Amino acid sequence: MSMFDGILDREVTRKEFLATLAVALVSLFGISSLLGILSGKSHQGSRPGYGQGDYGE
């Protein structure tokens, strides 16, 4: 736990904190997901919704 104690006890500026937060978010969600969110495109399939397809599909 000493590694985490060192990180948590370190004083950082607001700029360093925001940069670290941005890197953590990009790592967590992935670059492609972030670009999809920013561009507003949906990653849903092209299949029709319930009741709009052929019977039995």
DSSP file (Angstrom, degrees, kcal/mol; ACC not computed):
  #  RESIDUE AA STRUCTURE BP1 BP2  ACC     N-H-->O    O-->H-N    N-H-->O    O-->H-N    TCO  KAPPA ALPHA  PHI   PSI    X-CA   Y-CA   Z-CA
    1    1 A M     >        0   0    0      0, 0.0     4,-2.1     0, 0.0     3,-0.2   0.000 360.0 360.0 360.0  -9.1    0.0    0.0    0.0
    2    2 A S  H  >  +     0   0    0      1,-0.2     4,-2.0     2,-0.2     5,-0.1   0.808 360.0  59.3 -64.8 -28.0    3.0    2.3    0.2
    3    3 A M  H  > S+     0   0    0      2,-0.2     4,-1.6     1,-0.2    -1,-0.2   0.933 109.1  42.8 -64.9 -44.8    2.7    3.0   -3.5
    4    4 A F  H  > S+     0   0    0      1,-0.2     4,-2.7     2,-0.2    -2,-0.2   0.856 110.9  55.9 -70.3 -34.9   -0.8    4.3   -3.2
    5    5 A D  H  X S+     0   0    0     -4,-2.1     4,-2.0     1,-0.2    -1,-0.2   0.903 107.2  50.1 -62.7 -40.5    0.1    6.3    0.0
    6    6 A G  H  X S+     0   0    0     -4,-2.0     4,-0.8     2,-0.2    -1,-0.2   0.885 112.3  46.9 -64.9 -38.5    2.8    8.1   -1.9
    7    7 A I  H  < S+     0   0    0     -4,-1.6     3,-0.4     1,-0.2    -2,-0.2   0.913 114.8  45.8 -69.0 -42.9    0.5    8.9   -4.8
    8    8 A L  H  < S+     0   0    0     -4,-2.7    -2,-0.2     1,-0.2    -1,-0.2   0.800 112.2  50.6 -73.0 -28.2   -2.3   10.2   -2.5
    9    9 A D  H  < S+     0   0    0     -4,-2.0     2,-0.2    -5,-0.2    -1,-0.2   0.624  87.0 103.9 -84.0 -12.9    0.0   12.2   -0.3
   10   10 A R  S  < S-     0   0    0     -4,-0.8     2,-0.4    -3,-0.4    -3,-0.0  -0.504  70.9-131.4 -73.7 133.3    1.7   14.0   -3.2
   11   11 A E        -     0   0    0     -2,-0.2     2,-0.3     0, 0.0    -2,-0.1  -0.709  30.1-177.9 -85.2 133.7    0.5   17.6   -3.8
   12   12 A V        -     0   0    0     -2,-0.4     2,-0.1     3,-0.0     0, 0.0  -0.914  24.7-116.3-129.5 155.5   -0.5   18.4   -7.3
   13   13 A T     >  -     0   0    0     -2,-0.3     4,-2.3     1,-0.1     5,-0.2  -0.376  35.9-104.9 -81.1 168.7   -1.6   21.5   -9.1
   14   14 A R  H  > S+     0   0    0      1,-0.2     4,-2.6     2,-0.2     5,-0.2   0.890 122.3  53.4 -61.6 -38.9   -5.1   21.7  -10.7
   15   15 A K  H  > S+     0   0    0      1,-0.2     4,-2.1     2,-0.2    -1,-0.2   0.913 109.9  46.8 -63.6 -43.6   -3.5   21.4  -14.1
   16   16 A E  H  > S+     0   0    0      2,-0.2     4,-2.3     1,-0.2    -1,-0.2   0.893 112.5  50.9 -65.1 -39.8   -1.7   18.2  -13.1
   17   17 A F  H  X S+     0   0    0     -4,-2.3     4,-2.6     2,-0.2    -2,-0.2   0.933 111.4  46.5 -63.8 -46.4   -4.8   16.8  -11.5
   18   18 A L  H  X S+     0   0    0     -4,-2.6     4,-2.3     1,-0.2    -1,-0.2   0.873 112.4  50.8 -65.9 -36.8   -7.0   17.4  -14.6
   19   19 A A  H  X S+     0   0    0     -4,-2.1     4,-2.1    -5,-0.2    -1,-0.2   0.915 112.0  47.0 -65.6 -42.1   -4.3   15.9  -16.9
   20   20 A T  H  X S+     0   0    0     -4,-2.3     4,-2.2     2,-0.2    -2,-0.2   0.897 112.1  50.6 -65.3 -40.7   -4.1   12.8  -14.7
   21   21 A L  H  X S+     0   0    0     -4,-2.6     4,-2.4     2,-0.2    -2,-0.2   0.897 109.3  51.1 -63.7 -40.9   -7.9   12.6  -14.6
   22   22 A A  H  X S+     0   0    0     -4,-2.3     4,-2.4     2,-0.2     5,-0.2   0.910 110.4  48.5 -64.0 -42.5   -8.1   12.9  -18.4
   23   23 A V  H  X S+     0   0    0     -4,-2.1     4,-2.2     1,-0.2    -1,-0.2   0.899 111.4  50.6 -64.0 -40.5   -5.6   10.1  -18.9
   24   24 A A  H  X S+     0   0    0     -4,-2.2     4,-2.2     2,-0.2    -2,-0.2   0.908 111.4  47.6 -64.5 -42.1   -7.4    7.9  -16.5
   25   25 A L  H  X S+     0   0    0     -4,-2.4     4,-2.7     2,-0.2     5,-0.4   0.905 112.1  48.7 -67.3 -41.0  -10.8    8.4  -18.2
   26   26 A V  H  X S+     0   0    0     -4,-2.4     4,-2.1     1,-0.2    -1,-0.2   0.903 113.2  48.2 -65.2 -39.7   -9.3    7.7  -21.7
   27   27 A S  H  < S+     0   0    0     -4,-2.2    -2,-0.2    -5,-0.2    -1,-0.2   0.887 114.1  47.2 -65.9 -38.1   -7.7    4.6  -20.4
   28   28 A L  H  < S+     0   0    0     -4,-2.2    -2,-0.2    -5,-0.2    -1,-0.2   0.934 124.9  26.6 -71.0 -47.3  -10.9    3.5  -18.7
   29   29 A F  H  < S-     0   0    0     -4,-2.7     4,-0.4    -5,-0.1    -2,-0.2   0.671 107.9-121.4 -94.2 -18.8  -13.3    4.1  -21.6
   30   30 A G     X  -     0   0    0     -4,-2.1     4,-2.0    -5,-0.4     5,-0.2   0.201  19.4 -95.4  88.6 147.6  -10.9    3.7  -24.5
   31   31 A I  H  > S+     0   0    0      1,-0.2     4,-2.5     2,-0.2     5,-0.2   0.895 121.2  52.5 -66.5 -41.1  -10.0    6.1  -27.3
   32   32 A S  H  > S+     0   0    0      1,-0.2     4,-2.1     2,-0.2    -1,-0.2   0.897 110.1  48.1 -66.2 -38.6  -12.5    4.8  -29.8
   33   33 A S  H  > S+     0   0    0     -4,-0.4     4,-2.3     2,-0.2    -1,-0.2   0.910 111.5  50.8 -65.8 -40.8  -15.4    5.0  -27.3
   34   34 A L  H  X S+     0   0    0     -4,-2.0     4,-2.4     1,-0.2    -2,-0.2   0.910 110.6  48.4 -63.5 -42.4  -14.4    8.5  -26.4
   35   35 A L  H  X S+     0   0    0     -4,-2.5     4,-2.1     1,-0.2     6,-0.2   0.879 110.6  52.1 -65.9 -36.7  -14.3    9.6  -30.1
   36   36 A G  H  X>S+     0   0    0     -4,-2.1     4,-1.0     2,-0.2     5,-1.0   0.890 110.8  47.5 -64.8 -39.6  -17.7    8.0  -30.7
   37   37 A I  H  <5S+     0   0    0     -4,-2.3     3,-0.3     1,-0.2    -2,-0.2   0.918 113.3  47.5 -66.9 -43.7  -19.2    9.9  -27.8
   38   38 A L  H  <5S+     0   0    0     -4,-2.4    -2,-0.2     1,-0.2    -1,-0.2   0.844 113.1  47.9 -68.7 -33.3  -17.7   13.2  -28.9
   39   39 A S  H  <5S-     0   0    0     -4,-2.1    -1,-0.2    -5,-0.2    -2,-0.2   0.668 106.0-128.7 -82.2 -15.4  -18.8   12.7  -32.5
   40   40 A G  T  <5 +     0   0    0     -4,-1.0     2,-0.2    -3,-0.3    -3,-0.2   0.568  57.1 144.6  82.3   9.1  -22.3   11.7  -31.4
   41   41 A K      < -     0   0    0     -5,-1.0     2,-0.3    -6,-0.2    -1,-0.3  -0.576  44.8-132.4 -83.3 144.9  -22.4    8.5  -33.5
   42   42 A S        -     0   0    0     -2,-0.2    -1,-0.0    -3,-0.1    -5,-0.0  -0.749   4.4-153.1 -95.7 143.1  -24.3    5.5  -32.1
   43   43 A H        +     0   0    0     -2,-0.3     2,-0.1     2,-0.0    -1,-0.1   0.051  51.8 129.7-101.5  24.0  -22.6    2.1  -32.1
   44   44 A Q        -     0   0    0      1,-0.1    -2,-0.1     2,-0.0     0, 0.0  -0.460  62.9-103.7 -77.1 152.2  -25.9    0.2  -32.2
   45   45 A G        -     0   0    0     -2,-0.1    -1,-0.1     1,-0.1    -3,-0.0  -0.086  24.0-114.3 -67.9 172.6  -26.4   -2.5  -34.8
   46   46 A S  S    S+     0   0    0      2,-0.0    -1,-0.1     0, 0.0    -2,-0.0   0.295  74.4 122.0 -94.3   9.8  -28.5   -2.0  -37.9
   47   47 A R        -     0   0    0      1,-0.1     6,-0.0     6,-0.0    -2,-0.0  -0.465  68.0-110.1 -72.4 143.9  -31.1   -4.6  -36.9
   48   48 A P        -     0   0    0      0, 0.0     3,-0.1     0, 0.0     5,-0.1  -0.299  36.0-104.9 -70.2 159.9  -34.7   -3.3  -36.7
   49   49 A G    >   -     0   0    0      1,-0.2     3,-1.8     3,-0.1     4,-0.4  -0.055  57.9 -53.6 -74.6-178.5  -36.3   -3.0  -33.3
   50   50 A Y  T 3  S+     0   0    0      1,-0.3    -1,-0.2     2,-0.2     0, 0.0  -0.351 126.1  12.8 -61.3 130.2  -39.0   -5.3  -31.8
   51   51 A G  T 3  S+     0   0    0     -3,-0.1    -1,-0.3     3,-0.1    -2,-0.1   0.430 107.2  87.7  85.9  -0.9  -41.9   -5.8  -34.1
   52   52 A Q  S <  S+     0   0    0     -3,-1.8    -2,-0.2     2,-0.1     2,-0.1   0.512  74.4  73.8-107.7  -7.1  -40.3   -4.2  -37.2
   53   53 A G  S    S-     0   0    0     -4,-0.4     3,-0.1     1,-0.2    -6,-0.0  -0.391  95.0 -72.7 -98.5 179.0  -38.6   -7.3  -38.6
   54   54 A D    >   -     0   0    0      1,-0.1     3,-1.6    -2,-0.1    -1,-0.2  -0.319  65.6 -84.0 -66.1 154.7  -39.9  -10.4  -40.5
   55   55 A Y  T 3  S+     0   0    0      1,-0.2    -1,-0.1     2,-0.1    -3,-0.0  -0.394 113.6  20.3 -63.2 131.4  -41.8  -12.9  -38.4
   56   56 A G  T 3         0   0    0     -2,-0.1    -1,-0.2    -3,-0.1    -2,-0.1   0.446 360.0 360.0  91.4   1.4  -39.5  -15.4  -36.6
   57   57 A E    <         0   0    0     -3,-1.6    -2,-0.1     0, 0.0    -3,-0.1   0.452 360.0 360.0 -97.5 360.0  -36.4  -13.3  -36.7
